Amino acid sequence: MQRGCAPVLCVLAVLGLQSAVQEECTIVRALRGKLAYQQRLQYTRHYFPINYTVNVHFHEVLRAANVSSLRARNASEPALRYLWLQVNSQVLRKIGEVLLEEHPSWEYTRDLRRLLEQLEEEYESYNQGNVDPAVWEIVEEVLAADAGSSRKAVRPKALLDNCARVMWLLYSQLCH
C-alpha cells in the first residue's frame, strides 16, 4: 500500500512546486511591468529633485556583478533570489519613507512594495537553514543595518535600475 502512495506523493510534490513557481513568475511579470524603464525614469528621476539621493547600506546597492560573484562562490539561485527580495524590500521601504502621500511617486513605490510583499509570502518558509552562509550574512547585515553602519548616498533611480537588472538576471531562466 505504501509503495503505491510514493509515486502519487512525488507527483503532488512536483505539482505543488510548479504551482509555487507559477505564482512567483506571475508576481515577477507584474514587477517587470512596474519596473519598465519609462516608469523608473518618470517616478524615480523626473519626480525627484536633481541629484536627490537616499542613504542606504552598501549591501543594498545590489548589482549584477555582486550576484555573479556570489554565483562563483556557489550560492544557490533560490538564495540569490531571496537576497534580491530582502535587499529591494529594504530599498523600497527607504525610498517610501522620504515620500509624502501626495508625492507623485508615493503610489508607485507603494505598488512595488506590495508586489515584493506578495513575493515574500512565496519565500515565507525560506529561512537561515535554506540560505547559503555567504548570502545569509549579507541578508542579516541589510536587515540589521543601523544609521551608523556603512552608508552610501544613491539616487532612487539607480537603486531601481539595479533592482530591475538583477531581477532579470535571476528570473530570466525561471520565468520566460
N, C-alpha and C positions, 0 to 999 in steps of 0.2 A: 504494500500500500504506500509506504513512504517513498519507494523508488519511483512510483508513478507521479508523485507530487513534485519531485525535484525539477523535472523539465517545466512544469507549469509555473513553479515559483521563479525559475530563471526567466521565463517569458514575461511574467508580470513585472519582475525587476527591470528588465530591459525596456518594457513599455513605460514604466514609471520614470525611468531615466530619460527616455525620449520626450516624454511629456514635459519634464522639467527643462530640458534643453529648448524645446519649442517655446515655452513660456519665457525663458531667458532671451531667446532670439527675438521674440515679439517686442520685448522691452528695449532691447538693443536697437532694433529698427526704429522705434519711436525716438530713442535718443539720437540716433544718426540723423533723423529729420530735424530735430531741435538743434543739433549741433552743426547744421549746414553752415558753410562759410558765410553766406549772406546774413544769416541770423546772428552768428557770432560777431560779425562786423558791426551790425546795427546795434545790438544790445550791449556789447561789451567794449565798443570803441566809440561809436558815434554818440551814444547817450552818456558817456563819461567825459569828464574834463580831460583836456590834453595832458598827457604824461601822468595820469592818475594811476596809482599803484595800490596794491593790497599787500600787507605784510603776512607772509606765510613761512612755515618751517621749510628748510631747504629740501627736505624729502617730499614736500608737497608739489615741487616742480618735477613731476614725473614725466620724463621724456622717453622716446623710443629707445634711445641709447641706454638708458637705465634698465629697461626691460631686456634688451639684448644682452647686457652684462649679467643680469640675473639668470637669463636662459643659459648662458655659458657656464654658470655655476650650478646648472641642473635644477633650477627652480621649475616646478610643475606649472602647466598652463592654468589650472584652476587657482593655484596660489597667486599667480601673477594677476589674474582677473580679480581676485579678492583684494589684492593690494591696490589695483587701479580703482576699484569701487570705494575702498576706505579713503584713499587719498582724495579722490574727487568729491566725495561726500563732505569732507572737511573743507576743501577749497570752496565749494558752493555755499557752505554754511558761512564762511568768512566773507565772501562776496555779498551774500544776502544780509549780513549784519550791518554793512555800511550803507545799505539802501533804505530809503523811506518807502512806505507802501505806495506813495504817489509817484515814485520814480518809474519811468517807462520800462526799466529793466527788472523791476521787482517781480512782476508776474512771470517773466521769462525764467529767472533763476529759481523761482518757486516751482515752476513746472519741471525744470531739470532736477531739482531736489526730490520731487515726488517720484519721478521715474527711477532715480537712484535708490530711493527707499523701497520701491517695488522690487528692484533688482536685489536689494539687500535681503528681502524676505526669501528670495531663492537661495541665498547663502546663509540663512539663519542657522543651519546645523553645522556650518563650517566654523571650526574653532582652532585653537592653537595646535592641537594634535594633528590637524589636517594640513597645516601650513608649513612650508619649508622654513627652517630656523632663520635663514638669512632674510626671508621675506617677512617673517613674524617680527623680527627685530625692528624693521622699518615701520611696520604697522603700529607697533607699540610706541615708537618714537613719535609718529604722526598723531596718534590718539592722545598721547600724554604731553604733547608739546605745550610748554607754557610761554609766557611773554618773554622770558629771559633766554630761551633757547635760541639756537642758530636760526636767524630770520633773514629773509630776502624780501625786497620790495619788487613785486612783479605786477605787470599790467593784467587786468582781468581777462582781456582777450588772449594774451599769451598763455594764461592758465587753461582757458577753454580750448585753445588751439592744441595744446599738449594733450588735453583730455580726449579730444576727437582723434588725434593721430594714434595715440596709444590704444584707444578703443578699437580703431580699425585694425591695428596690428594684432590685437589679442582675439578679436571676434571674427575676423575675415574668414578664417577656415571653418569655424563653428557655425556661423550664421551667414550663409552665402547671400 
